[in-house]
């Protein structure tokens, strides 16, 4: 194992995770309370808020990838940095290329990878089946009460006909999925009430809050923050100033690249532009992000 990898101080991490869980659940309950008011906000305004939130609060959790890479590959020369950046961008480019070449395959892979990624938000001692159910919550459950919205959302990436089929398949799974999540939450009540509540709150969000808002709150408020908490301990030898710089610079680069790509979507509506830029960018960055977390030892480390 890399000599810089330090074991998590279990009690400190557990306390931080518990506080984060309380804050996330409280915020989610506020959003649930005002879900009807949120639903009538002008669509363009809401999309701008969502895109800005993901760019400012969600993307930074992946910006620390430069530190993970530096720790694993000892990026102490310009040549090594260029090799890393080219490899990272090449993987991201393959994802974008897949979207342009085979949108349906890209979309199915994106949904699957997202579910796998979100599954790891739960504690390591959570049974795998429960993790899988939780990971797919944001993808499967919205099709119960937001079927039309999900078709519209999916049709930004695949054809309307394909979107209808995908949503119907997910809708068919949703009832069984919901029952599995409910059973999981009940099973965890005695052993891990915190995780049980998180599963319930995430489920309620996807059932009663418009899909894009539910995704944004979970992605920024749960997934991103939890990754940053874990990364704080994984990168204990790194100074706070360097961590802050690593968070800010790559995030700004993503925003600059997205701004550069914006004119390339001239024929698209504002809504289509925003959603495609946000989610294709997330898909493109998720693959190299997950590969790097595995290679750096983070994936194994967080299970210790």
N, C-alpha and C positions, 0 to 999 in steps of 0.2 A: 504494500500500500504506500502511496505517496507520503513522504515524510512530513509534508505540510498539513496533511489531513488530521484534524483534531477531533476527538470524540466529543459528541454533544454533552454539555452539562445537563443531565436529564431533568433535574428539578427546575432550573432556570427556564429551559425550553418549554417544559410542560406549563409553567406559570404564564409565560408569554403567549403560548398557544391558547390557553384557557381565556385570557383576556381578549385576545383577538376574536375568538369564537363568540364571546358575549357581545362584542361590538358589532360583529357581522350580523348576528342574529337580531340584535336590536334594530340595526339599520334596515334589515330585510322586513321586519315587522312594520316599520314606518312606511316603507314602500308599499307593502301589502295593504295597509290602512288607506293609503291615498291612491291606490291603483286605478280607481275610476277617474280621478282627476288627471292622472298621468295619461290615461288613454285618450283624452280629448285635447291634449297639447298638439299644436300644429306639427304635422309630420316632419317637415323640413327642419324646424327648430329642434325637435326631439332627436333627429338623426345627427345634427351637428353636435348636440350635447353628448350623444352616445359615442360618436367618432372621436371627439375631443377627450372624453373620459378614458377611452381605451388607449389613445395615444399617450396621454399624460400619466395615467395610473396603471394601465395594464401592460403596455409594451416594456416599461423599465425593468420588469422582473426578468425579462430575457436579455436586457442590456448587460447584465453581469456575466454573460457568456465569455466576454473578453478576459475576465479574471479567471474563470474556470480554465480557459484555454492556456492562459499564461502559466497557471499552476501546473497543468498537465504536461504541456509541451516545452516549458521553459522558453518562452518567446522573448529572448534577449537580443535578437538581431532583427534588422529590417527584413531580411530574407525570410526568416521564420514567420514574422508578422504577416507578410504578404502572402505566404503559402497558406497560413490559417485563414486569412480573409477571403482568398480566392476559393478555398475549399468550402468555406461556409456559404459564400455567395453562389457557388456552383450548385450546392444542394438546394438552396432556395430557388435558384433559377430552374432546376429540374421540376420543382413543384409547379411553378408558374407555367412552364412549358407543357406539363401534363394537363393543366387546366385548359390551355389553348388547343391542345391536340385532342384530348379525350375528356371533356368536361364531366361526364357521368362517373368515370373511373376516379378522376380527381376528387369529385364530391364525396363518393363513398369512402375513399381512403381518408379524406379530411375528417369526416364524421367519426370514423373508427379511431383515428389517431387522437382526436379531441377527447373521445370517451376514455381512452386509455390514460391520457394525460391527466384528466380531471379525477380519475379513480385514485390517483396517488395523493390527492388532497387529504384523504382520510388517514388516520394514524396507522402505523405499520402493523399493529396487532389486529387490525380489522380483517375479518375473513375475506378471502378473494372474491367470493360471490357477491358479498355486500359492496365491495369496492367497485365491481363491474356494474352493479345496479346503480350505484351512486354516480359513477362516471357517465352513464348514459342518460341521466335524469334530464339534463338540459336539451337533449336531442329527441328523446322519446315522448316524455310527458306533455310538452306543449301541444302535441297533435290531438290531445283529448278535447280541449276547449278552444284552441286557436288553429284549427285545421286550415281555414282559408288563409290566415296570415302566414302559416308555415309554407303553404304552397307558393304564395307570392314571394316569400323570402328565398326559398329554394330556386325559384325560377330565375333569379338573378344570376345563377351559376350554371343551371342546366335548362333544358326545354321545359315548357309548362307541362307537357304530357309526362315527361320523366319525373317532374316535381310531384305531380299528382300521384303517380305510382309509388314513389318513395314515401310520401306522407301517408298513403293508405297502408303501406306495410308497417310503418312506425305506429300508426293509429291502432292497427291490429295487435301490436305488441304492448301498447300502452296500458291496457287494463291489467294484464299479467304483470307488467313492470311495476305498476302502482301497488298491486297486491304484494309483490316481492319487497318493495321498499317499506311498506307498512309493517310487514312481518319482520324485516331487518331492524327497523327502529324499535319495535317491541322487544325483540331478542336482545338488543344492546342496552336496554333501559337499566338493567341491574349491573352490567359490567362496565359500561361506558356511556353514561347519560349525556355527556357533552357531544359525542359523536352521534348519538341517537337524535338529539335536538337538531344538529346540523343537517342530518338527512331529512328530517321533517320539514325544516325551514326551506331547504333547497327545493324540496318537492312542492311545497305551497307556492313558492315563487313561480315555478314553471307552470303550475296549474292556474294561477289567478292573475298573474302579471303578464302584460304583453311580452312576447318572446324576446325581442331585442333588448328591452329594459331588464328583464330577468337575467339574460346572458351577461349584459354589461355589469350588473351588480355582482353577480357571482364571479365573473372573470377578474374584475378589478378588486372587489372587496374580499373575496375568499382566496381564489387561486393565486393571484399575484402576490398578495400580502403573505400568504403562507409560504410561498417559495422564497420570498425575501427574508423571512424569519429563519428558515432553514439555512439559507445562504450566508446569513450573518455568522452562524456558528461554523459552517464549513470553511469560510474564509477568515477565520479569526486572526490569522497572521497578517492580513491585509489592513492597511490603515484606513480609517474612516474617510479621509480626504480622497484616497484613491477609489474607494467604493463609490463615493458620491460622483466623482468624475466619470467612473465607468457607467453609472446610471444615466447621467445627463448626456454625454457625448453620443453614444450609439442611438439613444432615443431621438436626439435632434437629427441624426443622420437618416433614420427611418422616416421622420417627418419631411425632410428635404427630398428624399427619393420619392415619397408619395406625392409631394407637390410637383415633382418633375413628371411623374406619370399621369397626373391629372389631365393635362391637355391632350394626352393620347386617347382619352375616352370622350372625344368631342361629340360623338353621335349619341351618347348616353344621356339619360335624364340625371338631374342632380342626385335623386334618390339612388339610382342604379350606380352612379359613380362612387358615392360614399360607401355603400354596402360592399361593392366589389373591391374597392381599394382596401377597406378595413379587413374583410375576411380572407381575401386572397393573400394579403400581406401576412396575416396571422398564420395562415396555412403554410406559406412559404418559409416563415421563420420558425415554425414549430418543429419541422423535421430536423434541421441542423441543430436546433436547441436541444431536442431530446437525444440526438446522437452524441452531442458534446457532454451532456449531463451523464450519460452512460460511460463514455470514455474517460472522463475526468475522475470517475469513482463516486460521484455524488449520488447516483441512483442506488448504489450498494450502501454507501455511507448512511443515507437517511433511513435505511432499514435496520441500522444497528441500535 
